[in-house]
């Protein structure tokens, strides 16, 4: 079973041409009339926030029309990576919807329901070139969600985010034949070194929050426990690296149900602290 690409780019083009001479208020009305796609994971931006982001993005669209007409990644690249991911997670081969959309120049790849059936779809923005790691990571998460039967939405506990991110990072590294963490989205070796020096503080902040699904800025915000962004991402890498060293397979971890994830993550954290911190 293969990737199927669903494009909303024709809808965006209809909006773009209709709004060419429009003022900001009319442009936002045309966006909702013609495009009707909210490029965020939960779809809840509010009119004011959505219009502000459109106003900021509007002058840039004229420079990326070629990229919108020839979106990437295409089916061949996605199918090749999907097959490798399914093998690494020991997941059954299944169809995977991918939605190419035009967003607000934010590199906001995410998973969302394709339709009322709840089928997970990978949504990829095309207005900014995505590095391979930036589209492979959410592709891993889409396969993981399907394998474990996880829910789709933003109300994910910290425990689930850590497992999802850890799997996505490690499997992406294998797909890309890369040693070590696959850096992207501004993350670098210097960022990882800073996180490593503050790992004890990150653990202390994360451990009591594993069952929380809100107020996680301390671990996934722009300025974390040690002043670095997305320190939870580094913690996720470390935890899954430790779990694999202890004999866990990606398939076993990816099979954990939603209810099992908090205890599984807590066990990984407690064992890691006992061994390494």
C-alpha angles and dihedrals in degrees: 000000000000146000115279116201118216111191127201091179094107089057090051091050090052089053094045095053093042091051097047094111099023126120117237095267093049090043091057091048090052090048090058093042100048108020105030093179121126108200098213131093099250098030091230108120101128124230095272095051094042093049092048091053091047091050090053093047098042099085090051098055093078090065097053103048092114091053091050091051092049106036124188148244095045130201096272094057093042095048093050092052093042092055092051092047093050090051093049092048093039087234123159114255110259141161117273123200115215121192118205109204141165113241138172099285092269103120087235105169112172147157119251136162112273093209143337090297089071095237106168113243127191110229115204125185116224103190092083123043110251121216114233092254091053094062098031094058096058089042088059089049092051091054090044092052091050094047096048097036092236122173121255120233146074098279093092119146119236088249091058093046091053093050093044093047094044093051092044093051096046096043091046090054090053094046090051091044089235128151113226132001116342103236121209142139093049096312116132144170088270090055091050092049091052091049091048091055090053098039095118091057091047090053092050091051095046104043098071092041100056093110094045121103098181137052094034095141090116089068104024102027132098093266118034137181092300097031096265126121122248096005088165088068091060091046089052091054092049095047095050091044089054093045091054090049088054091056103266116139125218088242093056093048093045090052094062113116124231091260092051097051100081093053093042092052092045090052092051091049095047093047092047092051091049092051104035116014 
